[in-house]
């Protein structure tokens, strides 16, 4: 399983973000792991060619939930980066 890293730098809702994305090449797919807040989020390919976010722990039950729109924004940036 090989791993590559790239960095996403962007502004979201007036706040700058710098996220390190680990690209993990698995046997049948490539996934992208990123830490957002206190959550490790894995973006994996879906049937439509986009990526979906999967959290390492329940997002909504956490004292500091992740902004769902931010998850979508990061997904768009990852897709844009890999194309």
Number of C-alpha atoms within 10 A of each C-alpha: 7 9 13 10 12 12 13 15 11 14 10 12 6 7 7 9 12 11 14 16 21 17 18 18 14 11 8 5 9 15 18 23 19 21 15 19 11 14 18 15 21 21 24 18 16 10 7 6 9 13 20 16 21 16 16 12 12 10 17 11 8 11 8 11 14 16 13 12 10 13 17 14 13 21 19 13 14 19 14 9 11 6 5
